[in-house]
């Protein structure tokens, strides 16, 4: 052996050296010398770069791009594929090596899992230590705490990035490789089971001779199922019959594209596998190859979905780009659509392109512009979905449809900024249907449509589509937003629409609002009903429909002069889906109608949250009488949350209440209740400059008290019995200086400390502060801590909310008090005072 061979042997492992000597001294071909160049230069993304790759990468890229032996079709249970030969020729290994590799991999993974659990445990301990750390009392301590927080942020970013990388590797690589290994083991086991079988049983496959209709996608076969073609391709090496099936156009009735193929691929598809495609779904902006593919299938396609999906731009720092950037992307595509086609090798069509068999079309804004430019026609169109019904292309398709369309859907495309600002009205729909057969053939109207408050905007559609006599209308399905029903007049308008335009058994879905281009929530009904009693009786069917679909109910505190006290059918109405009740102040002293106060729990069986506006519940009335307080008291045992919306104005002083007076209407019995206070505090300095001098202006302050109108026995009972364990206070403050905000936060902390001492069952108070015109004030948590004076724990969440909890001494005393079963209250107070000092 010469010097060169000895040098090579020195670089080999012991096993490789033994293999080399056993083979007579001739070295095997290195792995990096395997030629992975593609014969199809245009379709390859890596042919011009480094041409030498590992066999594993060759297999992966070959599967992804469709290279190599097309007839192989993947691994099977009957014969070894070319990929298996490549793997087998790399290194000669046996089952013992594979078992050792699996054992070693298992040990490594177990060790890594152990390290991850240990890191998680240690992280929780460190996090708990940080939360329990005392507030800094000196500048040096503050610097140390800041350094700790900075290190925690760096550690958090590092862990999130590493975890994302490892999880991605497990999902995309490790899981796939292990699945391949298990599948290969199953194939080996299957082959071992066939050793003892009779040879005559293998001469003819049991899959041969099956009827062709079983595999084809003519409406009854399994070929129409998504993913079935790829399943057959994996069985191609079992029997050539499967490979033959996958090449037939009948096996590809649906094409769904989220990326744009090359023009060469598009031509190959339309000439072969997709030549009989009946359903085209494109979720990409228009390109030359996509337009070519769509137009070449115009003679066979029956349904099209053409939409442009826009991914929200993300800057390098990870921040989401503003909405104006998304709007720019839409305008760019619409502005450059003709320019794009000038670059394409497509002749300018002088005649319309007719989609002879299309019956259903769903088209976005950008693709609709393409249809206008290319003069697309769909004479047999029956169902149309568009983002903008006012576009000329939509009007032309509706007018050219033979016999008219039967379904119109206004698409709620959240990714299209053009549909976020508003909704289509019935007037827009009427303008599109005017002078067309669709005005009488339309049976379904759904999507982003709003029922207008003005009768003039609705009458045009009702007169065009609705029936002229007493017979029912043509619409069998309706979907639109109707907002809030305030009075009988609005019920009458909706009742006229329902009786003139809807079929007797029509499906009706009504919503409360349109946000971000989508229909949101159910409608809102305002009680009690006001107006003409006869009009209400005539529209009772519509009233019942509104009650069944209502998601929220607004209730006046008192009845007015025109309130409908009683009417046939009102005693039996039920708001079965309403989950939120809002009580608003209405001037007057009239009692609410009996159909509201007789049995509130049966009227509102699903209400779990009540919002009480300012002045809606008179102080001192509580649950007495037949007003809104009585309704609140009847529903309170079943409530999960009650919210009080209040407002104060500093002129020059203002006092806020921590425990709302409205709790006197809440029952002390029932499930745990979350209480929320929303304060709108106005502190406008300009309003005082005309009457007060600067010295008096400096005395403006905002303070807090436990009770608003003296301690109430009913309120104290609700707070002490354990129903209320947490208070949430949301403050919106207007034109407040730093001094005024500091005074407000200090007084608030004093009041919370008093509440913790008065109510042992109160566990926390959550505070959120924000300017009504602007962002969140700075250093609010410091102001609250300074006011608390270490008598309670003050922490800040990541969302900016501040949480106040009783001191640890108070919690220990509370635990001891529970153990003593309520004995020795004076001793407990002494313990609290001593430990806090």
KOLTI-874325 format. One record per residue (C-alpha): x, y, z; residue in one letter. Coordinates in steps of 0.25 Angstrom, whole numbers, padded with zeros to 4 digits, always signed. Each point is the difference from the previous one (the first is absolute). Layout:
BEGIN
XYZA
...
! end
This chain:
BEGIN
+0000+0000+0000X
+0006+0013-0004X
+0001+0013+0008X
-0012+0006-0007X
-0009-0012+0004X
+0006+0001+0014X
-0004+0014+0001X
-0014-0003-0005X
-0001-0012+0010X
+0004+0010+0011X
-0013+0008-0003X
-0009-0012+0000X
-0007-0006+0011X
+0003-0014+0005X
-0013-0006-0007X
+0003+0007-0013X
+0014-0005+0000X
-0005-0014+0002X
-0010+0001-0011X
+0011+0006-0009X
+0009-0012+0002X
-0011-0010-0002X
-0003+0006-0013X
+0014-0002-0005X
+0005+0014+0002X
-0009+0007-0010X
-0007+0012+0007X
-0015+0002-0002X
-0005+0013-0007X
-0001+0011+0010X
-0014+0005+0003X
+0003+0014-0005X
+0003-0005-0014X
-0014-0004-0002X
-0005+0008-0012X
-0014+0007+0003X
-0001+0008-0012X
-0013+0001-0006X
-0003-0003-0014X
-0011+0011-0001X
+0008+0013+0002X
-0012+0009-0001X
-0008-0007+0011X
+0012-0001+0010X
+0003+0010+0010X
+0014-0005+0003X
+0006-0006-0013X
+0009+0012-0002X
+0006+0000+0013X
+0008-0010+0007X
-0004-0013-0007X
+0005-0010+0011X
-0009-0003+0011X
-0002-0011+0010X
-0009-0011-0004X
-0010+0004+0011X
-0001+0014-0006X
-0002-0006-0013X
-0011-0009+0004X
-0007+0012+0007X
+0001+0010-0011X
-0004-0011-0010X
-0013-0002+0007X
-0003+0014+0001X
+0003+0004-0014X
-0005-0013-0006X
+0014-0004-0006X
+0006-0013-0002X
-0008-0013-0003X
-0014+0004-0002X
-0005-0014+0000X
+0006-0003+0013X
-0011+0007+0008X
+0006-0001+0014X
+0004-0012+0009X
-0009-0012+0000X
-0002-0014+0006X
+0004-0008-0012X
+0013+0005-0006X
+0012+0009+0004X
+0000+0014-0007X
+0012+0007-0005X
+0000+0009+0012X
+0002-0012+0009X
+0012-0005-0009X
+0006+0014+0002X
-0001-0001+0015X
+0005-0014+0000X
+0013+0003-0008X
+0004+0011+0009X
+0006-0008+0011X
-0001-0015+0003X
-0008-0001+0013X
-0008-0011+0007X
-0012-0001+0009X
+0010+0000+0012X
+0005+0014-0004X
-0015+0005-0002X
-0004-0005+0014X
+0012+0007+0006X
-0003+0012-0007X
-0015+0000+0004X
+0005-0003+0015X
+0010+0012-0001X
-0010+0009-0006X
-0010-0004+0011X
+0010+0003+0011X
+0003+0014-0006X
-0014+0003-0001X
-0003-0004+0014X
+0012+0008+0005X
-0005+0012-0007X
-0014-0001+0005X
+0006-0001+0014X
+0008+0012-0002X
-0013+0007-0005X
-0008-0003+0012X
+0011+0004+0009X
+0001+0013-0007X
-0015+0002+0001X
+0000-0003+0015X
+0012+0010+0002X
-0007+0010-0008X
-0012+0000+0008X
+0008+0001+0013X
+0007+0012-0005X
-0013+0006-0005X
-0006-0002+0014X
+0012+0006+0006X
-0001+0012-0009X
-0015+0002+0003X
+0003-0001+0015X
+0011+0010+0000X
-0002+0013+0008X
-0001+0013-0006X
+0013+0008-0001X
+0003+0009+0011X
+0012+0007-0006X
+0006+0003-0013X
+0010-0011+0001X
-0011-0010+0002X
-0008+0006-0011X
+0012-0002-0010X
+0002-0015+0005X
-0015-0002-0003X
+0001+0006-0013X
+0012-0009-0004X
-0008-0012+0004X
-0012+0004-0008X
+0009+0002-0012X
+0006-0013+0002X
-0014-0006+0001X
-0004+0006-0013X
+0013-0005-0007X
-0002-0014+0005X
-0015+0000-0004X
+0004+0004-0015X
+0011-0010+0000X
-0009-0011+0005X
-0012+0003-0010X
+0010+0000-0012X
+0006-0013+0004X
-0013-0007+0003X
-0006+0005-0013X
+0012-0006-0007X
+0000-0013+0007X
-0015-0002-0002X
+0001+0004-0014X
+0011-0011-0002X
-0008-0010+0007X
-0013+0003-0008X
+0007+0001-0014X
+0012-0010+0001X
+0000-0009+0011X
-0015-0004+0000X
+0001-0003-0015X
+0013-0008+0001X
-0006-0009+0011X
-0013-0002-0008X
+0008-0005-0012X
+0008-0009+0009X
-0012-0006+0006X
-0007-0002-0014X
+0013-0007-0004X
-0001-0009+0012X
-0015-0003-0004X
+0004-0004-0014X
+0011-0009+0005X
-0010-0007+0009X
-0010-0001-0011X
+0011-0006-0009X
+0004-0010+0011X
-0015-0004+0001X
-0001-0003-0015X
+0012-0010+0001X
-0009-0012+0003X
-0011+0004-0010X
-0004-0008-0012X
+0007+0005-0012X
-0013-0001-0008X
-0006+0010+0009X
+0010+0011-0005X
-0001-0002-0015X
-0013+0009+0000X
-0002+0012+0008X
-0014+0001+0007X
-0001+0014-0004X
+0000-0003-0015X
-0014-0001-0007X
-0007+0010+0009X
-0010+0009-0007X
+0006+0012-0006X
-0012+0009+0006X
+0005-0003+0014X
+0013+0008-0002X
-0005+0011-0010X
-0005+0013+0005X
-0013+0001-0008X
-0008+0003+0013X
-0001-0013+0006X
+0015-0005+0001X
+0010+0002+0010X
+0008+0008-0009X
-0007+0013+0004X
+0005-0001+0014X
+0011+0009+0004X
+0014-0007+0001X
-0005-0012-0007X
+0009+0002-0012X
+0013+0000+0009X
-0005-0012+0006X
-0001-0007-0013X
+0014+0005-0004X
+0006-0007+0012X
-0006-0013-0005X
+0005+0002-0014X
+0011-0010+0002X
-0010-0011+0005X
-0007+0000-0013X
+0002+0008-0012X
-0015+0001-0001X
+0001+0011+0011X
+0010+0008-0008X
-0009-0001-0012X
-0011+0006+0008X
+0008+0012+0006X
+0003+0004-0014X
-0014+0001-0005X
-0007+0014+0000X
-0013-0006+0007X
+0009-0002+0013X
+0002+0015+0001X
-0014+0007+0001X
+0005+0010+0010X
+0012+0009+0000X
+0004+0009+0011X
+0012+0010-0001X
+0006+0009+0010X
+0012+0002-0008X
+0003+0004-0014X
+0006-0011-0009X
+0010+0002-0011X
-0006+0002-0014X
+0006-0013-0005X
-0007-0008+0012X
-0013+0008-0003X
+0000-0005-0014X
+0003-0014+0003X
-0011-0001+0010X
-0011+0006-0009X
+0004-0009-0011X
+0000-0013+0009X
-0005-0002+0014X
-0008+0012+0001X
-0007+0000-0013X
-0013-0004+0006X
+0001+0008+0013X
-0014+0005+0004X
+0004+0008+0013X
+0011+0010+0000X
+0004+0007+0013X
+0011+0010+0000X
+0005+0008+0012X
+0011+0008-0006X
+0001+0013-0007X
-0002+0000-0015X
+0013-0005-0008X
+0002-0003-0014X
+0000-0015+0002X
-0012+0000+0009X
-0008+0008-0010X
+0004-0009-0011X
-0004-0012+0008X
-0013+0006+0003X
-0004+0003-0014X
+0005-0013-0006X
-0010-0007+0009X
-0012+0009-0004X
-0006-0011-0007X
-0001-0010+0011X
+0000+0008+0013X
-0013+0000+0007X
+0004+0008+0013X
+0011+0010+0003X
+0005+0007+0012X
+0010+0011-0003X
+0006+0008+0012X
+0013+0007+0003X
+0005-0003+0014X
+0009+0010+0006X
+0009-0003+0012X
+0001+0011+0009X
+0014+0007-0002X
+0010-0002+0012X
+0012+0009+0002X
+0013-0005+0004X
-0002+0003+0015X
-0012-0009+0000X
-0010+0011+0000X
-0013-0001-0009X
+0000+0010-0011X
-0012+0010+0001X
-0013-0002-0008X
+0005+0010-0010X
+0010-0009-0005X
-0010-0011-0003X
-0009+0010-0007X
+0012+0004-0008X
+0002-0015-0005X
-0014-0001-0004X
+0001+0013-0008X
+0013-0004-0006X
-0006-0013-0006X
-0012+0008-0005X
+0008+0010-0006X
+0010-0009-0007X
-0009-0011-0005X
+0000+0005-0014X
+0015+0002+0001X
+0002-0014+0004X
-0008-0005-0012X
+0009+0008-0009X
+0012-0008+0005X
-0007-0013-0003X
+0000-0008-0013X
-0015+0001-0001X
-0007+0006-0012X
-0009+0012+0003X
-0014-0007-0001X
-0009+0008-0009X
-0012-0009+0003X
-0006-0004+0014X
+0005-0012+0006X
-0012-0009+0003X
-0001-0009+0012X
-0011-0009-0006X
-0002-0009+0012X
+0003+0009+0012X
-0012+0000+0010X
+0007+0005+0012X
+0010+0011+0002X
+0007+0006+0012X
+0009+0012-0004X
+0008+0010+0007X
+0002+0014-0003X
+0014-0001-0008X
-0005-0012-0008X
-0013+0007-0003X
+0008+0011-0007X
+0007-0011-0008X
-0013-0005-0004X
-0004+0014-0005X
+0013+0002-0008X
-0001-0014-0006X
-0015+0000-0003X
-0004-0012+0007X
-0014-0005-0002X
-0008-0010+0008X
-0013-0002-0007X
-0005-0012+0009X
+0004+0006+0013X
-0009-0003+0012X
+0008+0003+0013X
+0008+0013+0001X
+0009+0004+0012X
+0007+0014-0001X
+0007+0009+0009X
-0005+0013-0006X
-0014-0001-0007X
+0002+0014-0006X
+0011-0005-0010X
-0004+0000-0014X
+0005-0014-0002X
-0010-0005+0010X
-0011+0008-0007X
+0003-0006-0013X
+0000-0014+0005X
-0013+0001+0006X
-0006+0007-0012X
+0006-0011-0010X
-0005-0012+0009X
-0010-0008-0008X
-0013-0001+0009X
+0007+0008+0011X
+0008-0004+0012X
-0006-0007+0012X
+0010+0004+0010X
+0008+0012+0004X
+0010+0001+0011X
+0008+0012+0004X
+0013-0005+0004X
+0006+0004+0014X
+0015+0000-0004X
+0008+0004+0012X
+0012+0000-0008X
-0005+0010-0010X
+0000+0014+0006X
-0010+0005-0010X
-0011-0007+0007X
+0003+0004+0015X
-0005+0013+0000X
-0015-0002-0003X
-0011-0010-0004X
-0008-0001-0013X
-0014+0005+0001X
-0013-0005-0006X
+0000+0012-0009X
+0014-0005-0006X
-0006-0014-0002X
-0013+0006-0007X
+0009+0008-0009X
+0007-0013-0004X
-0012-0007-0002X
-0008+0011-0007X
-0005-0004-0015X
+0005-0014+0001X
-0007-0014+0002X
+0008-0001+0013X
-0010+0009+0007X
-0010-0011+0000X
+0009-0012+0000X
+0008+0004+0012X
-0003-0010+0012X
+0012+0002+0009X
+0006+0013+0004X
+0011-0001+0011X
+0013+0006+0004X
+0005+0014+0004X
-0014+0007-0001X
-0006+0011+0009X
-0015+0003+0002X
-0001+0015-0001X
-0007+0008+0011X
-0006+0008-0011X
-0012-0005-0007X
+0004+0006-0013X
+0012-0008-0001X
-0007-0013+0001X
-0013+0003-0008X
+0008-0001-0013X
+0004-0014+0003X
-0014-0004+0005X
-0007+0006-0012X
+0009-0007-0009X
+0002-0014+0006X
-0012-0001+0009X
-0014-0005-0004X
-0011+0009-0005X
-0012-0006+0008X
-0002-0008+0012X
+0008-0012-0004X
+0014-0003+0006X
+0013+0005-0006X
+0010-0008-0008X
+0012+0000+0010X
+0002-0013+0007X
+0013+0005+0007X
+0004+0013+0006X
+0012+0005+0008X
+0003+0014+0004X
+0002+0010+0012X
-0012+0007+0006X
+0007+0007+0011X
-0008+0004+0012X
-0016+0000+0000X
-0003+0013+0008X
-0015+0001-0003X
-0013-0005-0007X
+0003+0008-0012X
+0013-0008-0003X
-0007-0013+0003X
-0011+0004-0011X
+0011+0002-0010X
+0006-0013+0002X
-0014-0007+0000X
-0003+0006-0013X
+0013-0005-0006X
-0002-0014+0006X
-0015-0001-0005X
+0003+0005-0014X
+0014-0006-0003X
+0001-0013+0008X
-0006-0013-0003X
-0009-0006+0012X
+0011-0010+0004X
+0012+0008-0003X
+0013-0001+0008X
+0003+0013+0007X
+0013+0004+0006X
+0001+0014+0006X
+0012+0007+0006X
+0002+0012+0009X
+0012+0007-0007X
+0011-0002-0011X
+0015+0001+0005X
+0012-0002-0008X
-0009-0004-0012X
-0007-0011+0008X
-0013-0002+0006X
+0001+0000+0015X
-0010-0003+0011X
-0015-0001+0001X
-0009+0012-0001X
-0004+0009+0012X
-0014+0002+0005X
-0004+0012+0008X
-0010-0002+0011X
-0011+0004+0003X
-0007+0002-0013X
-0005+0013-0003X
-0010+0005-0011X
-0012-0004-0006X
-0006-0012+0006X
-0008-0005-0012X
+0013+0001-0009X
+0007-0009+0011X
-0011-0010-0001X
+0000-0001-0015X
+0015-0002+0000X
+0000-0010+0011X
+0007-0011-0008X
+0012+0010-0003X
+0000+0003+0015X
+0001-0015+0004X
+0011-0002-0011X
+0008+0012+0006X
-0001-0005+0014X
+0005-0014-0004X
+0012+0005-0007X
+0004+0012+0009X
+0013-0001+0006X
-0001+0012+0009X
-0012+0007+0007X
+0000+0015+0004X
-0010+0003+0011X
-0005+0014+0004X
+0000+0002+0015X
-0015+0006+0000X
-0011+0000-0010X
-0005+0012-0008X
-0013+0005-0004X
-0001-0007-0013X
+0005-0014+0005X
-0008-0011-0004X
-0005-0006+0013X
-0006-0013-0005X
-0003-0007-0014X
-0004-0014-0004X
+0013-0009-0001X
+0009+0009+0008X
-0002-0008+0013X
+0006-0013-0008X
+0012+0007-0006X
+0014-0006+0004X
+0014+0005-0003X
+0006-0013+0000X
+0014+0003-0006X
+0002+0014+0007X
+0012-0001+0009X
+0001+0015+0004X
-0010+0010+0005X
+0003+0015+0001X
-0008+0009+0009X
+0000+0014-0004X
-0006+0013+0007X
-0013+0005-0005X
-0007+0012+0006X
-0013-0002+0007X
-0006-0009+0011X
-0009-0009-0008X
+0001-0015+0004X
+0005-0010-0011X
-0011-0008-0006X
-0004-0013+0006X
+0005-0009-0011X
+0014+0004+0004X
-0001+0000+0015X
-0009-0012+0003X
+0010-0010-0003X
+0014+0005-0005X
+0007-0013+0001X
-0010-0006-0010X
+0001+0012-0009X
+0016+0000+0000X
+0004-0014+0003X
+0014+0001-0006X
+0004+0014+0006X
+0013-0002+0007X
+0005+0015+0000X
-0007+0013+0003X
+0006+0014-0003X
-0006+0011+0009X
+0001+0014-0006X
+0001+0012+0009X
-0013+0005+0006X
-0007-0013-0004X
-0002-0005+0014X
-0005+0011+0010X
+0008-0001+0013X
-0008-0006+0012X
-0011-0007-0008X
+0008-0013-0002X
-0009-0011-0004X
-0013+0006+0005X
-0011+0005-0010X
-0001-0005-0014X
+0011+0006-0007X
+0014-0003-0006X
+0005-0003+0014X
-0010-0011+0002X
+0004-0006-0013X
+0015+0000+0004X
-0003-0006+0013X
-0008-0011-0006X
+0011-0004-0010X
+0012+0003+0010X
+0001-0015+0005X
+0003-0005-0014X
+0009+0011-0004X
+0015-0001-0002X
+0003+0014-0002X
-0006+0014+0003X
+0006+0013-0005X
-0003+0014+0005X
+0003+0011-0010X
+0002+0014+0008X
+0006+0013-0003X
+0005+0012+0009X
+0005+0014-0003X
+0010+0007+0008X
-0006+0014+0003X
+0009+0002+0007X
-0001-0013+0008X
-0006-0013-0003X
-0002-0013+0008X
-0001-0014-0006X
-0006-0012+0007X
+0008-0014+0001X
-0013-0008+0004X
-0011+0005-0009X
-0014+0003+0006X
-0006-0009-0011X
+0004-0012+0008X
-0012+0002+0009X
-0008-0006-0011X
+0008-0012-0001X
-0003-0013+0007X
+0010-0005+0011X
-0003-0014-0005X
+0005-0007-0013X
+0013-0003-0007X
+0013+0008+0001X
-0002+0014-0006X
+0010+0008-0007X
-0003+0015+0002X
+0006+0010-0010X
+0000+0016+0002X
+0002+0008-0013X
+0003+0015+0004X
+0000+0011-0010X
+0007+0012+0008X
+0001+0014-0006X
+0010+0009+0005X
+0000+0012-0010X
+0008+0012+0005X
-0005+0009-0010X
-0014+0000+0005X
+0005+0006+0013X
+0008+0012-0005X
-0012+0009-0002X
-0005-0002+0015X
+0012-0004+0008X
+0014+0006+0002X
+0013-0008-0001X
+0001-0003+0015X
-0014-0006+0000X
+0002-0008-0013X
+0012-0006+0007X
-0009-0006+0011X
-0008-0009-0011X
+0001-0015+0005X
-0006-0013-0002X
-0002-0009+0012X
-0006-0014+0003X
-0010-0005+0011X
-0005-0013+0004X
-0014+0003-0001X
-0007+0011-0008X
-0012+0003+0008X
+0003-0006+0014X
+0002-0015+0003X
-0012-0008-0004X
-0003-0013+0007X
-0004-0007-0013X
+0013+0004-0007X
+0008-0004+0012X
-0007-0014+0000X
+0003-0002-0015X
+0015+0003+0003X
+0002-0008+0012X
-0007-0013-0004X
+0011-0004-0010X
-0007+0002-0013X
+0009+0012-0004X
+0015-0005+0001X
+0005+0010-0010X
-0003+0015-0004X
+0005+0005-0014X
+0001+0015-0001X
+0002+0006-0014X
+0002+0015+0000X
+0000+0009-0013X
+0005+0014+0005X
+0000+0013-0009X
+0009+0012+0001X
+0006-0004+0014X
+0014+0005+0004X
+0011-0009+0006X
-0004+0006+0014X
-0014-0003-0001X
+0002-0014-0005X
+0010-0002+0012X
-0011+0005+0009X
-0010-0010-0006X
+0009-0012+0001X
+0004+0003+0014X
-0014+0001+0005X
-0004-0012-0008X
+0011-0009+0007X
-0005+0006+0013X
-0014-0005-0003X
+0004-0013-0004X
+0008-0003+0012X
-0012+0004+0008X
-0009-0010-0008X
+0010-0011+0002X
-0001+0002+0015X
-0016+0001+0000X
-0002-0012-0010X
+0008-0012+0003X
-0005-0007-0012X
+0005+0010-0009X
+0013-0006-0007X
+0004+0011-0010X
-0003+0013-0007X
+0004+0002-0014X
+0002+0014-0005X
+0002+0005-0015X
+0002+0015-0003X
+0000+0007-0013X
-0002+0013-0006X
-0012+0002-0008X
+0007+0008-0010X
+0014-0007-0001X
+0008-0011+0005X
+0002-0006+0014X
+0006+0009+0010X
+0014-0003+0005X
+0004-0005+0014X
-0014-0003+0005X
+0005-0012+0007X
+0010+0008+0008X
-0011+0010+0004X
-0008-0011+0005X
+0011-0007+0007X
+0004+0013+0007X
-0015+0002+0005X
-0001-0014+0005X
+0013+0002+0009X
+0003-0015+0000X
-0014-0004+0006X
-0004-0008-0012X
+0008-0007-0011X
+0000+0008-0013X
+0004-0007-0013X
-0001+0004-0015X
-0004-0010-0011X
+0006+0000-0014X
-0013+0007-0006X
+0002+0012+0010X
-0011-0004+0010X
+0004+0002+0014X
-0004-0011+0011X
-0002+0003+0014X
+0000-0012+0010X
+0000+0000+0015X
+0013-0001+0007X
+0006-0013+0004X
-0003+0003+0015X
-0014+0002-0004X
-0001-0013-0007X
+0006-0008+0011X
-0009+0006+0010X
-0012-0003-0009X
+0005-0015+0000X
+0001+0000+0015X
-0014+0007+0001X
-0006-0011-0008X
+0007-0011+0008X
-0006+0007+0013X
-0014+0000-0007X
-0002+0015+0002X
+0004+0001+0015X
+0010+0011+0005X
-0002+0011-0010X
+0007+0010+0009X
+0012-0009+0001X
+0000-0002-0015X
+0000+0015-0002X
+0012+0002+0010X
+0008-0011-0008X
-0002+0007-0013X
+0004+0014+0006X
+0012-0006+0007X
+0005-0008-0013X
-0002+0012-0009X
+0008+0009+0009X
! end
